[in-house]
Amino acid sequence: MAKYQGRTVKLNKPFRTTGERKKFGVYVRDRSTGNVKKVRFGDPNMKIKKSNPARQKSFLARHGAILKKVRGQKTLAPVYWALKSWRKGFNV
């Protein structure tokens, strides 16, 4: 548990956002500053169809290269959480 803008929030637990510009959000602690940041990811107008193996393979191949380019703390990058959401066992 951590504080974000005066509220107590769970860290590294993705949640669905409503009425915002992104579909999901997650609170992450920045290791360099110690502050809690909100990372938003996902297009609200698209569906995650991870049950289709061809779509899943294609998505992971496209975005895996982007994650390799991220410098610093990977969990602060939206692509990290997008990739995680396409893996099995991710429920929001």
C-alpha positions as CSV (number, residue, x, y, z in Angstrom):
1,M,0.0,0.0,0.0
2,A,1.2,3.5,-0.8
3,K,-0.1,7.1,-0.9
4,Y,-0.9,8.8,-4.3
5,Q,-2.4,12.3,-4.1
6,G,-3.7,11.7,-0.6
7,R,-5.3,8.3,-1.3
8,T,-4.1,4.8,-0.3
9,V,-3.5,2.7,-3.4
10,K,-2.2,-0.8,-4.2
11,L,1.1,-0.9,-6.1
12,N,1.6,-3.0,-9.3
13,K,-2.1,-4.0,-9.5
14,P,-3.6,-3.0,-12.8
15,F,-7.1,-1.6,-12.8
16,R,-9.6,-0.5,-15.4
17,T,-10.1,3.2,-15.8
18,T,-13.4,4.7,-16.7
19,G,-13.9,7.9,-18.7
20,E,-10.1,8.5,-19.2
21,R,-8.0,8.5,-22.3
22,K,-6.6,5.0,-21.6
23,K,-8.2,1.7,-20.8
24,F,-6.1,0.6,-17.9
25,G,-3.9,2.1,-15.2
26,V,-1.5,0.9,-12.6
27,Y,0.3,2.6,-9.7
28,V,4.1,2.1,-9.6
29,R,6.8,3.3,-7.2
30,D,9.6,5.2,-9.0
31,R,12.8,3.7,-7.6
32,S,14.9,6.8,-8.4
33,T,12.6,9.3,-6.5
34,G,10.6,7.1,-4.3
35,N,7.3,8.7,-5.5
36,V,4.3,6.8,-6.7
37,K,3.3,7.3,-10.3
38,K,0.2,6.3,-12.3
39,V,1.0,4.6,-15.6
40,R,-1.8,4.4,-18.1
41,F,-1.9,2.0,-21.0
42,G,-4.3,0.5,-23.5
43,D,-6.6,1.9,-26.2
44,P,-10.1,2.3,-24.8
45,N,-11.6,1.7,-28.2
46,M,-10.0,-1.7,-28.8
47,K,-10.5,-5.1,-27.4
48,I,-7.8,-7.4,-26.1
49,K,-8.2,-10.7,-28.0
50,K,-5.5,-12.6,-26.4
51,S,-7.4,-15.9,-26.8
52,N,-6.5,-15.8,-30.5
53,P,-2.9,-17.2,-30.6
54,A,-2.0,-15.5,-33.8
55,R,-3.0,-12.1,-32.5
56,Q,-1.2,-12.7,-29.3
57,K,2.0,-13.7,-31.0
58,S,1.9,-10.7,-33.3
59,F,1.3,-8.2,-30.5
60,L,4.1,-9.6,-28.3
61,A,6.5,-9.6,-31.3
62,R,5.7,-6.0,-32.1
63,H,5.9,-4.6,-28.6
64,G,8.8,-6.7,-27.3
65,A,11.2,-4.7,-29.4
66,I,9.9,-1.5,-28.0
67,L,10.4,-2.7,-24.4
68,K,14.0,-3.5,-25.2
69,K,14.6,0.1,-26.0
70,V,13.3,1.4,-22.7
71,R,16.0,2.7,-20.5
72,G,15.8,2.8,-16.7
73,Q,12.9,1.3,-14.8
74,K,10.8,-0.9,-17.1
75,T,7.7,-0.9,-14.9
76,L,7.3,2.9,-15.5
77,A,6.8,2.2,-19.3
78,P,3.3,1.7,-20.5
79,V,4.5,-1.0,-23.0
80,Y,5.7,-3.1,-20.0
81,W,2.1,-3.3,-18.7
82,A,0.6,-3.7,-22.2
83,L,2.8,-6.8,-22.7
84,K,1.9,-8.1,-19.3
85,S,-1.8,-7.7,-20.0
86,W,-1.5,-10.0,-23.1
87,R,0.0,-12.8,-21.2
88,K,-2.0,-15.6,-19.6
89,G,-3.3,-15.1,-16.1
90,F,-3.8,-11.3,-16.4
91,N,-7.2,-10.3,-15.1
92,V,-8.6,-6.9,-14.5
